[in-house]
Amino acid sequence: MENSTLEARLKAIEESLRLNKKVFNTTDLHRYTGLSKSTIYKLTSTGKIPHNSPTGKIIFFDKDEVDSWLLSNKNESAVADAKAWANS
């Protein structure tokens, strides 16, 4: 196998492992949902997305809570709603 193919497969495996964590930081949540970091910060500051901030600086997100939040609106995509809300 070529090095470029191996590198691509390794990066895909690393990304998969990163998104299988139980707790996300803001960067992980951005990668998982596709929401921009600014949208994520707006959602946390208004309490529209479940999060924890034990030190007051770093924000953490429980993957199960995020999944529930994403699936809470069965008529429309929660991600699309969040993006529309952030752009309003």
C-alpha positions as CSV (number, residue, x, y, z in Angstrom):
1,M,0.0,0.0,0.0
2,E,1.2,3.5,-0.7
3,N,2.1,5.9,2.1
4,S,-0.6,8.4,1.0
5,T,-3.2,5.7,1.2
6,L,-2.0,4.5,4.6
7,E,-1.9,8.1,5.9
8,A,-5.5,8.8,4.6
9,R,-6.7,5.6,6.3
10,L,-4.9,6.5,9.6
11,K,-6.5,10.0,9.6
12,A,-9.9,8.5,9.0
13,I,-9.4,6.1,12.0
14,E,-8.2,8.9,14.2
15,E,-11.2,11.0,13.4
16,S,-13.5,8.1,14.0
17,L,-11.9,7.6,17.4
18,R,-12.1,11.3,18.3
19,L,-15.8,11.3,17.6
20,N,-16.5,8.2,19.7
21,K,-15.5,9.9,22.9
22,K,-18.2,10.3,25.6
23,V,-17.4,13.9,26.3
24,F,-16.7,16.5,23.6
25,N,-15.0,19.9,23.8
26,T,-16.0,22.7,21.4
27,T,-13.7,21.5,18.6
28,D,-15.0,18.0,18.9
29,L,-18.6,19.2,18.8
30,H,-17.9,21.3,15.8
31,R,-16.6,18.3,13.9
32,Y,-19.4,16.1,15.1
33,T,-22.3,18.4,14.2
34,G,-20.9,20.7,11.6
35,L,-22.0,23.7,13.6
36,S,-19.5,26.6,13.6
37,K,-17.7,27.3,16.9
38,S,-19.4,30.7,17.1
39,T,-22.8,29.0,16.8
40,I,-21.8,26.6,19.5
41,Y,-20.8,29.5,21.8
42,K,-24.1,31.3,21.1
43,L,-26.1,28.2,21.9
44,T,-24.2,27.6,25.2
45,S,-24.5,31.2,26.3
46,T,-28.3,31.2,25.8
47,G,-28.6,27.7,27.3
48,K,-30.1,26.2,24.1
49,I,-27.6,23.3,24.1
50,P,-26.8,21.0,27.1
51,H,-23.2,21.7,28.3
52,N,-21.0,21.7,31.4
53,S,-18.4,24.2,32.3
54,P,-16.9,23.1,35.6
55,T,-14.1,25.7,35.7
56,G,-16.0,28.5,34.0
57,K,-13.7,28.6,31.0
58,I,-13.6,25.3,29.2
59,I,-17.0,24.0,27.9
60,F,-17.7,20.2,27.7
61,F,-20.6,18.4,26.0
62,D,-21.9,15.0,26.9
63,K,-22.3,13.1,23.6
64,D,-25.5,11.4,24.7
65,E,-27.1,14.7,25.7
66,V,-26.0,16.3,22.4
67,D,-27.5,13.3,20.4
68,S,-30.8,13.8,22.3
69,W,-30.7,17.5,21.7
70,L,-30.0,17.0,18.0
71,L,-32.9,14.5,17.7
72,S,-35.3,16.6,19.9
73,N,-37.0,18.3,16.9
74,K,-38.4,15.5,14.8
75,N,-40.0,17.8,12.2
76,E,-36.9,19.7,11.3
77,S,-33.2,19.2,11.6
78,A,-31.9,20.6,14.9
79,V,-28.6,21.5,13.3
80,A,-30.4,23.5,10.6
81,D,-32.5,25.2,13.3
82,A,-29.4,26.1,15.2
83,K,-27.6,27.5,12.1
84,A,-30.7,29.6,11.2
85,W,-31.0,30.8,14.8
86,A,-27.3,31.8,14.9
87,N,-27.7,33.7,11.6
88,S,-30.7,35.7,12.7
